[in-house]
Amino acid sequence: MAIFAIHYTYPDDVTEMLTIRPEHREWLTGLPGLLVGGMYQEGIDEISEGEPTDQEPRNAALVVVSGESLAEVTETFDQDPYWQGGYVLRRVVRRWDPPLGPWVADETQSPG
């Protein structure tokens, strides 16, 4: 099994989106392979020169899952009520092979 990170960007006004939040959360909690998920909290969004940027919408989330393939995970996330309802402005699905920490996919690649 590989690990995948799914980044969602939501609209600035999430009022309507929150009406289907219980359905979205029920769908997420039923996912086999769910490792962690949730909306980002307040933070700093800056470019390398240290200048703040307002290019990214402030409402976004990260979901981390284990799965067989990029295609399978993407197909699974096509079923998310937020995605189907059009509440996700941008979705990035990427395989993520962290070399450190408890989610190390391949122990032989870890520097430790």
Rosetta blueprint (number, residue, H / E / L):
1 M L
2 A E
3 I E
4 F E
5 A E
6 I E
7 H E
8 Y E
9 T E
10 Y L
11 P L
12 D L
13 D L
14 V L
15 T L
16 E L
17 M H
18 L H
19 T H
20 I H
21 R H
22 P H
23 E H
24 H H
25 R H
26 E H
27 W H
28 L H
29 T H
30 G L
31 L L
32 P L
33 G L
34 L E
35 L E
36 V E
37 G E
38 G E
39 M E
40 Y L
41 Q L
42 E L
43 G L
44 I L
45 D L
46 E E
47 I L
48 S L
49 E L
50 G L
51 E L
52 P E
53 T L
54 D L
55 Q L
56 E L
57 P L
58 R L
59 N L
60 A E
61 A E
62 L E
63 V E
64 V E
65 V E
66 S E
67 G E
68 E L
69 S L
70 L H
71 A H
72 E H
73 V H
74 T H
75 E H
76 T H
77 F H
78 D L
79 Q L
80 D L
81 P H
82 Y H
83 W H
84 Q H
85 G L
86 G L
87 Y L
88 V L
89 L L
90 R E
91 R E
92 V E
93 V E
94 R E
95 R E
96 W L
97 D L
98 P L
99 P L
100 L L
101 G L
102 P L
103 W L
104 V L
105 A L
106 D L
107 E H
108 T H
109 Q H
110 S L
111 P L
112 G L
